[in-house]
Amino acid sequence: MSLPVVKTILYTTTLDKHTRPVFRQAVKLASLYNAKIVMLHVVEPIGEMGHALIQNYLPQDMIKKMHDEGIDNIKKTMQERVATACQEELNGIDESVKVDIEPMVVEGNYTDAICDTAEALSADMIVMGSHNSLGRSSATTRHVIKYSGRPVLVVPTHVK
């Protein structure tokens, strides 16, 4: 029986300030395995009520333009965060670490989007943070562990 091969790591992020420990773990694993990181941010679509309200007040082409600009803005933010995090996190270490990081934005339910993206990419591992107000793993994290069928590394993001 051979050891598992890790070539693609799906790193999920909310893009908030508490995700640095998760980023560090993803980079360390990618460095150890010489793997690529796909940095995934999931955007939940607006609900039916919000969608109905928007459609009543804005033309369809403007809604599409706003949607596309919003997604582009998120991708730009991700690229800026990756560049800043790499500069701040990787410059202070002794060995040279070079990691291929591809940002990706997907719309949908968090759990489904993460599991479906992992499947579509044939990701070998998922790295994600977990914290909710009760100090337990979030429902999304629990569901990804249950339904993904892949190894999931869960990194605590709450600092006491």
Secondary structure, 3 states (H helix, E strand, C coil): CCCCCCCEEEEECCCCHHHHHHHHHHHHHHHHHCCEEEEEEEECCCCHHHHHHHHHHCCHHHHHHHHHHHHHHHHHHHHHHHHHHHHHHHCCCCCCCCCCEEEEEEECCHHHHHHHHHHHHCCCEEEEEECCCCCCCCHHHHHHHHHCCCCEEEEECCCC
